[in-house]
Amino acid sequence: MPDLLTCALRRSLLALGMAAALVACGTPPQAPEPAAPPPLETSEPSREPPPPQPEPPPAALPPQSHVPAHPIAAALAYADRVRGASAAALAPEIARLSQPGAVPLQQMQLALAFQQLRTPADNARATQVLQRLLAQNTDEARELHALARLLNAQLAEQRRLEEAGERQSQQLRDAQRRFDQLNERMEALRAIERRRPSR
């Protein structure tokens, strides 16, 4: 019996090591960024404030230097690329990925782009795209099913929390309205009491 447990443990460790090696092969090492040059020192300190900087144009998505071969690694690299992107930067990406005939990886990327917009309508669109991906039975789609289910569950939980927040806000508004009505009645009673002649 201990031999079976040892054998199963060795197989699990071997599979885990192979999966880690596969993911590591898909991501190239990052080149170190060059150090910034030291600031030039001037003999006289500047007393004038620096001129105002013009507003930067809307940030575009960073360029994608390398696309990993494995679909999950590619999807995670894309998620990192679009994380924190503005709606203006995501609009052309969404238009590109929404073209008919998208492969499963593009559908996953589209869902990730919709999710980054963080609005209820876009989260619903992301859920629809993920449902279409989960309905596919190709090899590439099946490789992305686990990640699609995870994102789908995350979106469902986010939707549940948003609905609970809306319900609490409505309850708070209702309580405030009742409080205001009671205050108005109290003021009306006080006004009646002040008008009554004292005995």
Secondary structure, DSSP 4 states (H G I P E B T S, - for coil): -HHHHHHHHHHHHHHHHHHHHHHHHHSPPPPPPPPPPPPPP-SS---SPPPPPPPPPPPPPPP-----SSHHHHHHHHHHHHTT--HHHHHHHHHHHTSTT--HHHHHHHHHHHHHH--HHHHHHHHHHHHHHHH--SHHHHHHHHHHHHHHHHHHHHHHHHHHHHHHHHHHHHHHHHHHHHHHHHHHHHHHHHHSPP-
